[in-house]
């Protein structure tokens, strides 16, 4: 699978899922227009929002309650770019992150579209089956964003998401552990561009300028959430992983149905900070 995206298709995503034991391949090629403008991260965010607004109409932003999508919403608002927040959640999932999104909308007098799913919702099962059948992905945490992207597409909207981001997610509870100068990208972070390639997709990779600014300004001595809080200049909250929208039994049935276990999981991409910066400045 090969997908290009961003402004003027400046990046290309390659994913080749192989049967075990042959390793699957995940790679990215960058062809940024030169020279890439050097600007502060906040200015790069404004520039990126303006480019998206110029190229897409009827913007819908998927807001899950995290720092990333809240920052995108803040940037769109301060640039007077109309958009509709789409907030989705799984009922009785004991995860209330979506309320951060609703709180932001309420404080900013913007009416969101709110979508409630249930555990093992048929809509979510359908997306999980598509994920396994077409992409051999067994990570079903992505099914809700896929359902939201499909909803936006059906409404004639242009889907925008708060991903993918540089850095390294916090997988432990060490508050003081910095993300370090090796940036990571996972294939599933590009699901919006894979699943709906004719939409703006991930805000933080839409222009080379915003990727460069992230790489230059991200405080890698802080953990993931604190580094983003500092970069985005919005209130802190820790990263939480949403619960599965599908039961364990359903996830297992889908994996078995499409033999997902027979395929190798691709390695994530890692860039040294300075090497990534050189891509844009050399």
MOHU-V47385 format. One record per pair of residues at least 12 apart in sequence whose ideal C-beta (glycine too) atoms are under 7 Angstrom apart, sorted by the first residue. I is the first residue (numbers start at 1). J is the second residue. D is the distance in whole Angstrom. If there is no record, write none. Layout:
# MOHU-V47385
I;J;D  I;J;D
This chain:
# MOHU-V47385
1;15;5  2;14;5  3;193;6  3;194;6  3;197;6  5;193;4  5;197;7  5;201;6  6;205;6  6;206;5  6;207;7  7;51;5  7;206;6  7;207;5  8;33;6  10;30;7  10;31;6  10;32;5  10;33;6  10;208;6  11;28;6  11;29;7  11;30;5  11;205;6  12;28;7  12;29;5  13;28;6  13;190;5  13;193;7  14;27;5  15;187;6  15;266;7  17;136;4  17;263;5  18;263;7  18;264;6  19;262;6  19;263;6  20;262;6  20;263;6  20;264;5  21;264;7  22;264;7  23;264;6  24;263;7  24;264;5  24;265;7  24;266;4  25;266;6  26;187;5  26;266;4  26;267;6  26;269;6  28;269;6  30;279;5  32;208;4  32;280;6  36;208;5  36;209;6  36;212;6  36;280;4  37;209;5  38;212;7  39;209;6  39;213;6  40;213;7  41;213;4  41;214;6  41;217;5  41;231;6  44;209;5  44;210;4  44;213;4  45;75;5  45;210;6  46;75;6  46;79;6  47;207;7  47;209;6  48;203;6  48;206;5  48;207;5  48;209;7  48;210;5  49;75;5  49;76;6  49;79;5  49;81;6  50;79;6  51;206;7  51;207;6  52;160;7  52;200;5  52;206;6  53;81;5  56;158;4  56;200;5  57;158;7  58;156;6  58;157;5  58;158;6  59;81;7  59;82;7  59;83;4  59;157;7  59;158;5  59;160;6  60;83;7  60;84;5  60;86;5  60;152;4  60;157;4  60;158;7  60;159;6  60;160;7  61;73;6  61;76;7  61;83;5  61;85;5  61;86;7  61;160;5  62;86;5  62;145;6  62;148;5  62;159;7  62;161;5  63;85;5  63;86;7  63;87;5  63;101;4  64;97;6  64;98;7  64;101;7  65;97;3  65;98;5  65;99;7  65;100;4  65;101;4  66;97;7  66;162;7  67;225;7  67;228;5  67;229;7  67;232;6  67;234;7  67;237;7  68;162;3  68;163;6  68;165;6  69;162;3  70;100;7  70;104;6  70;234;6  71;162;7  71;232;4  71;234;6  72;160;7  72;162;5  72;203;5  73;85;6  73;104;6  74;234;6  77;108;6  84;113;6  84;157;7  85;101;7  85;105;5  85;110;6  85;112;4  86;112;7  86;113;5  86;115;7  86;148;6  86;151;7  86;152;6  87;101;5  87;102;6  87;112;5  87;114;5  88;115;4  88;117;7  88;144;6  88;148;5  89;116;6  90;117;5  90;118;7  90;119;6  90;245;5  91;116;5  91;117;7  91;118;5  93;243;5  94;243;7  95;242;5  95;243;5  97;240;6  97;242;7  100;237;7  115;148;7  115;151;7  117;144;7  117;245;6  119;245;7  119;247;6  120;246;6  120;247;5  120;250;5  123;147;5  124;143;5  124;144;6  124;147;6  124;245;5  124;246;6  125;246;7  125;250;6  127;143;4  127;146;4  127;147;5  128;140;5  128;143;5  128;246;6  128;254;5  129;254;6  131;143;7  131;146;7  132;254;5  132;255;7  132;258;4  132;260;5  133;258;5  136;260;6  136;263;5  137;188;7  138;255;5  138;260;4  139;188;6  140;244;6  140;246;5  140;251;5  141;242;7  141;244;7  142;188;5  142;191;5  143;245;6  143;246;7  144;245;5  145;161;7  145;191;6  146;191;7  146;195;6  149;192;6  149;195;6  149;196;5  153;196;6  158;199;5  158;200;6  159;192;6  159;196;6  159;199;4  160;200;5  160;203;6  161;192;5  161;201;6  161;202;5  161;203;7  162;203;6  163;189;5  163;202;5  163;204;6  164;185;6  164;189;3  164;190;6  164;202;5  164;204;6  164;205;6  165;204;5  166;183;4  166;214;5  166;215;6  166;218;6  167;179;5  167;183;6  167;218;6  167;224;5  167;227;6  168;180;7  168;184;5  168;224;6  169;224;5  169;239;6  170;223;5  170;224;5  170;225;6  170;239;5  175;223;6  177;223;6  178;220;6  178;221;4  178;222;6  178;223;6  179;220;5  179;223;6  179;224;5  179;227;6  180;220;6  181;220;5  181;272;6  181;273;4  182;270;5  182;272;6  183;270;7  183;271;5  183;273;6  183;276;6  184;268;5  184;270;5  185;268;6  185;269;5  186;268;5  187;266;6  190;202;7  208;280;6  212;277;7  212;280;4  215;273;6  215;276;5  215;277;5  216;277;6  217;231;6  218;231;6  220;273;7  224;239;6  225;237;7  225;238;5  225;239;5
